[in-house]
Amino acid sequence: MRLIRLIEPQSGLSARCQLLEDKAPASSAFLWDLATRKASFEAMHAIWTGPEISVPMPASTLPQGMATPAIPAENATAYPDVGDIVLAYLAAGSTKGLPPGEFYDIGLFYGPGGRLLMPFGWLQANVAARILDEDLEKAQADCRTIRRNGACTLSLETA
């Protein structure tokens, strides 16, 4: 069992997440690669998808030297559950309005009612990890703080 940690200092977020390597191997490997590199990205509360902290990652923002693989659909859903960590992958040129190149997005779903309905239509993303039960309640409170505070920097580390 491999764990990653999602960290956002302003809110106090420090949530351990179990990678779902058996259900989403490529997605889990991508998140693990980010965590081993201690990658940080701008994040914000999502607009369209409900109770989600969104971490958009155009390929150009990935750590130097990191691969930009096409992530297949695996353990995919349009309705993430509370505590789900999802990875969305959009191939270069597949969606109008995105930066050039491959595009990835980590979604941290912290409440009920999550749905992946975007302005361009429905999207499915891979459930690649889950917040550990013992970290979920605090993570939910911290995500609500992020919602109130606005944009932030979210980091991934190995736990």
Rosetta blueprint (number, residue, H / E / L):
1 M L
2 R L
3 L E
4 I E
5 R E
6 L E
7 I E
8 E E
9 P L
10 Q L
11 S L
12 G L
13 L E
14 S E
15 A E
16 R E
17 C E
18 Q E
19 L E
20 L L
21 E L
22 D L
23 K L
24 A L
25 P H
26 A H
27 S H
28 S H
29 A H
30 F H
31 L H
32 W H
33 D H
34 L H
35 A H
36 T H
37 R L
38 K L
39 A L
40 S E
41 F E
42 E E
43 A E
44 M E
45 H E
46 A L
47 I L
48 W L
49 T L
50 G L
51 P L
52 E E
53 I E
54 S E
55 V E
56 P E
57 M E
58 P E
59 A H
60 S H
61 T H
62 L L
63 P L
64 Q L
65 G L
66 M L
67 A L
68 T L
69 P L
70 A L
71 I L
72 P L
73 A L
74 E L
75 N L
76 A E
77 T E
78 A L
79 Y L
80 P L
81 D L
82 V L
83 G L
84 D E
85 I E
86 V E
87 L E
88 A E
89 Y E
90 L E
91 A L
92 A L
93 G L
94 S L
95 T L
96 K L
97 G L
98 L L
99 P L
100 P L
101 G L
102 E L
103 F E
104 Y E
105 D E
106 I E
107 G E
108 L E
109 F E
110 Y L
111 G L
112 P L
113 G L
114 G L
115 R L
116 L L
117 L E
118 M E
119 P L
120 F L
121 G E
122 W E
123 L L
124 Q L
125 A E
126 N E
127 V E
128 A E
129 A E
130 R E
131 I E
132 L L
133 D H
134 E H
135 D H
136 L H
137 E H
138 K H
139 A H
140 Q H
141 A H
142 D H
143 C H
144 R H
145 T H
146 I H
147 R H
148 R H
149 N H
150 G L
151 A L
152 C E
153 T E
154 L E
155 S E
156 L E
157 E E
158 T E
159 A L
